[in-house]
Each structure stands twice: as structure tokens, then as C-alpha cells.
Amino acid sequence: MIKIPIIDLKKQIGPIRGELDAAIKKVIDNTNFILGEEVRNFEESVKKYCRVKYALGVSNGTDAIKLALVALGIKPGEGVLCPNFTYYATASSIATMGAVPVFVDIEPDTYNISAPKIEEAVKRSKNINLKAVVPVHLYGQCADIDNIVKLAQNYGLKVIEDTAQAFGAEYKGEKAGTIAECGAVSFYPGKNLGAFGDAGMVLTNSQSLAERLDILRNQGNKEKYQHVLLGYNHRMDTIQAAILQVKLKYLDAWNKKRQENAGYFDRNLEGLGIKTPLVAKYSTHIYHQYVLRLNNPSSGLIEHLRKKGIDTRVYYPVPLHLQECFTYLGYKKGDFPESEKASIETLAIPVYPDLTKEEMDYIISSIEEFLR
Ligand SMILES: Cc1ncc(COP(=O)(O)O)c(C=O)c1O
């Protein structure tokens, strides 16, 4: 039987294996495993790629958000707005540093948080000292960041762009994660640019913020054994930087292939009564996920595709306000209707760059078979 996984990293790694092996060998030969020159080189490459002044390699995307919150001066007990339809880490990084996640529903067409929805949440959250907002560029498409930043300025909120899923996407010609105070990136292995383990980055154009982030990620050190801030061990491994440096060269080509695959799905699924992803005017979409939507629960289609050997995922089956770990926040079912609906009606199908036309045709005909 045909088997199509949701992502196939072996296919991605195969053609560049020699380059990766050489980069890893060099790190082993040099033995400079923490904040070695490969980290600085990769940071320089990202600065150029993203046209941003500062890029700081960190341990993962979760820590990138947490470091950004701490560096921006957010304190325990203060409120931080974020969508409730995102990966757990967007909200956990807020909650585990003692701040209070204040959830905001999403737009039904892009699945992203919007300025009007943030404003509604600000107005109903009078009992909490709101200090920041963490919009997420979900599935590889930017949230409407200009309007979010404008609104945030009106209410005195800092903005951290959760760019975990959208590294390389562009908002009105600027790279995701470089528009607001800072952007937090994840290089989790399954991301469009993925390490061979955990890695992340914080992007910013602010010199003072970059200086604080640099100290906070490295045990509060300004100089060795001079701990000026209560920092963390949230550094990027040299070996991950070396791997990412090799892979960064291919990112645009991989993202272009994802866009072509998405276009092929868009054209061939049209008219079947299934909603393909909407691309907003202000953003490019790099299809970290290609998410389809039905007018009813997607579970039947998911099961049909499973039987056909096609792997799918629901991102995310349980919105964050209904997760057990967040019950203390006091939300209940019905509070965020759009995310609750999206969690039932959507499914992500494989869209990774190495999908063949035959595999895409098989996915399309299998979907068609179910819908007809
Ligand atoms: C939206 C979002 N935010 C944050 C993260 C956390 O990144 P990491 O897994 O690198 O900690 C992820 C991905 O895993 C994510 O998808």
C-alpha cells in the first residue's frame, strides 16, 4: 500500500547529506560545542537573510518566547495576550515565567489572531495588567502585524511575533519576526528550516533588547562569572548552528516547492466543497502546514485518508483554553467559538517539498473519492 507521511525528513536530508556530515565533523574536530563560531556565523547569515539587525541563537522556540518576555520586562502576574489556537508553547512560555496568558480567538479564514479580536480582549480584561501580545504566524502565514502593532501601541503593549512556523515568510515585503519589538523562531526538526534536535532564535532591531537577550540566554553573564541578570541556560548548540547554516541555503527553494505543491492542491481541490487555505493580501504563505477545512467535522475524511495510507494531522485538536493545564485561567467551552470550530473542521495534509506529483494526485483523488 502507498504510504505518505505528513513529513519525510529522510528525503530532505538525502541530497545534502555530504555537506551536513562535513559541517558536523568540523564541529567535532573543533570541540567548541557551546556558542562556537558556527553559532555566530549562523546568526550573521540569518541577519542577512531576514534583513534584521540582531539575531540570537537560543535553545528552542519556547525559550525564545520566554527570553523575549523576560527581556522586555514582563513580570509575573502581568497579562500577555495570545491566540488560543496555536501550539501549547506560545502560552506555556508566558505561563511558566509567571505571567498570565489572556486568550484571544482567531479569524476563521486565516486562523490567525487579528487586531480587532485583540482589542475586544483588551476591553474585557480590565482586571489584569496587560503588558504584551504574542501573535502567532500560524501554518506559515503572517498575522496582520502592522495593525496589531498599531493597536498594541495604543494600549501600551509590547509585541513578540511567534515566528515558529513562519521563518522565511514575508509580511508586506518584510520577513516575519522582524517587524514588531522582536520575533521568536523555532528550528524544531519538522519546521521548514529544522535542526537535528532543538534550536531557536530571537530576532530584533533593538540594540538594548539584543544586549539583554544575549545576557539572559547565557546564564546572566555579561562577562564570564559576572552575572548581571538572573539569566538562563538557553543557548544554541554549535552543532545545531552548523546544520542550520547548511540548510538555510536551501530554505527558499524548499519554501517555493511547498508553494507550488499548495498551488497544485488549490487548483485540483477547487469545486469539491472543501476549503483550501486563504492567503491574505499582506503576507506570503510558506505552507508549514497546508490546512483544509470542511463544513462539518473532518474526522471522517481523516479516517478515510488513514485507510488510504495518507497521514494527516489536526493542528490543533484541543484549543488551549480547554487544555487541562490551563483550567486555572477559568475559561470554559464556548468562550472561543472560532477556534473551537476550527479544531473540529480542519485537517493538515502532507505538503512537504519532496512530495511527487503522483503522491499529490493520489492525495487529491483520495479526497475526491471521500467527498463525492
Ligand atoms: C506556534 C509555535 N510556537 C512555539 C513553538 C515552540 O518551539 P520549540 O518546539 O522549538 O520549542 C512551536 C513549535 O514547536 C510552535 O509551532
The ligand as a Tripos MOL2 file, in Angstrom:
@<TRIPOS>MOLECULE
LIG
   16    16     1     0     0
SMALL
NO_CHARGES

@<TRIPOS>ATOM
      1 C1          3.4700   28.3070   17.1500 C.3       1 LIG1
      2 C2          4.6100   27.7000   17.9000 C.ar      1 LIG1
      3 N1          5.1350   28.3600   18.9390 N.ar      1 LIG1
      4 C3          6.1720   27.8700   19.6370 C.ar      1 LIG1
      5 C4          6.7410   26.6570   19.3190 C.ar      1 LIG1
      6 C5          7.8350   26.1370   20.1720 C.3       1 LIG1
      7 O1          9.0080   25.8630   19.5020 O.3       1 LIG1
      8 P1         10.0200   24.7480   20.0530 P.3       1 LIG1
      9 O2          9.4150   23.4120   19.7890 O.co2     1 LIG1
     10 O3         11.2620   24.9780   19.2450 O.co2     1 LIG1
     11 O4         10.2370   24.9940   21.4910 O.co2     1 LIG1
     12 C6          6.2280   25.9260   18.2270 C.ar      1 LIG1
     13 C7          6.7630   24.6680   17.7490 C.2       1 LIG1
     14 O5          7.1240   23.7240   18.2120 O.2       1 LIG1
     15 C8          5.1290   26.4550   17.5060 C.ar      1 LIG1
     16 O6          4.6110   25.7950   16.4760 O.3       1 LIG1
@<TRIPOS>BOND
     1     1     2 1
     2     2     3 ar
     3     2    15 ar
     4     3     4 ar
     5     4     5 ar
     6     5     6 1
     7     5    12 ar
     8     6     7 1
     9     7     8 1
    10     8     9 2
    11     8    10 1
    12     8    11 1
    13    12    13 1
    14    12    15 ar
    15    13    14 2
    16    15    16 1
@<TRIPOS>SUBSTRUCTURE
     1 LIG1         1 GROUP 0 **** ****
